[in-house]
């Protein structure tokens, strides 16, 4: 893997870490006993958005390390 591609992958992992930290904050906020239903909905939506962002980053990393394939990697079942 060339240096530019490796740097791109590294930066994607940095971004994934930042998103994971934000996801953690949303998950923790949902655990508070005083959290209102509206706040729980906001936290749940944040979790959903962040999960989608992490999925996209994972796909981008897979493409980058495969040499820039033009097709998305196969979907993994959850």
N, C-alpha and C positions, 0 to 999 in steps of 0.2 A: 504494500500500500504506500503510495507516495505521501510526501510530507503534507501537502495541502489537504488531501483527503483525510489523513489521520487527524489533522487539526480540526477539520469540519466535524468529524466523529467525536472528538474530544469536547468540542463546544456543544454538540447535541447532548452529550452526557451531562454537561454542566447545566444546560437548560432543563433536562429531565430531573436533575437533583433539585433545582429551584421549584419546579412544579410539584415534586413529591413533598417538599417542605410546606408548600401552600396547602396541599391535600391533607397533610397531617393536621394543620391548623383547623381546617374545616371539620375533620373527623373529631377532633377534640372538642370543638365548640358544640357539636351535636350531642356530646355525652353529658353536658351540664344539666342538672336537674331543673334549673330555672329557665331553660331554653323554651321559647314559645313555639307553637306549631309553625308560625311564619318563619321564624329563624331556622327551624329544622328543615323546612322546605328550601330555604336559601342555601343551607349547608349541603343538603342532598344534591341540589343543582350544581353547586361548586364541585362536588365529588364527581358527578357525571361528566362535567366539562373537562376537568383535569384528567380523568381516565381517558377520554377521547384524545386529549393532547398528548398524553404519554404513549398511547397506541400509535399515533402519527409519528412521533419521534422514533419509536422503536422500528417502524417501517422504514423511515428515512435512514436510520443507521444500518438496517439490513441491506438496503439498496446500495449505500455507500461502500460497505465492506464487500459486497458481491461484485464490485467493479462497475456499478452504475447500470445494472439491468433495467430494462424499460418496463418490466412487469412488476406489480406488487408481489411481495412474498405471499404464500398461501395463508389464508386465515387460520388462526388457531382457535379451537373451540374452548370456551371458558368452562 
